[in-house]
Amino acid sequence: MTLTREDPAAARKLAQSWHERGGAHPADHCFAVALIGLKQYKEAATRLETLAQAMVHAPASLRAGVLDQAAQAWLLAGDPARAYAADGAALSLRPDDPDLLVDRAEAAGAAGWFDKALADLDRALKGHADRLDALIYRAAAYRELGRLDPARADIDAALKLAPDSVPALLERGNIRRLRGDVSGAREDWMRVAALAPGSAAEAAAKANIARLAVPDGVTPPPTSPPPTSPPPATGP
């Protein structure tokens, strides 16, 4: 598994050799994770789902974990609907698992199913009210649904927990802009640029700031869209 991060091509070769020597499910798992490192996301997701189905004698927690990895691979493949379904299968094995709920909410948000995202995030936060990623995701979902008051309440709670959270500051800038607080939005995005120089977050923040200078009704030049939610959960 360490090799899948350092040299996924070598990890795939090693996992194949291990499988041929009788490595069974562990070898298949390493092979699939190596495919994620090689950016072969769709094949990785399919293999992980197949593996979870084959692990009939494994503990439910392990099967759910493999399905969650499949969901992350589907997200990376650009198929949030399949990701949502995979996390749904994982939740059937571990109902109310907060990590799985947040991951399925991420998939729902990527698919534009913000009501479904809210339902999962409400469940996750019910027992873990101080979970930072869930608060940021729920704020983004509320914003997408035009519910700016609860969005602001969630993002304020998130920033109380982590005042320098780059995803939270990006999101508060989005919410402030929609509420007409242009100076506040600019302040948040400038802070993001200062906290995360050279990152995708800085690029998004600067693109958002540039849009503030464009008069209403005028189409700005094409730029990368600002993120509407925090970065995806890390993969395996």
Secondary structure, 3 states (H helix, E strand, C coil): CHHHHHCHHHHHHHHHHHHHCCCHHHHHHHHHHHHHHCCCHHHHHHHHHHHHHHCCCCCHHHHHHHHHHHHHHHHHCCCHHHHHHHHHHHHHHCCCCHHHHHHHHHHHHHHCCHHHHHHHHHHHHHHCCCCHHHHHHHHHHHHHCCCHHHHHHHHHHHHHHCCCCHHHHHHHHHHHHHCCCHHHHHHHHHHHHHHCCCCHHHHHHHHHHHHHCCCCCCCCCCCCCCCCCCCCCCCC
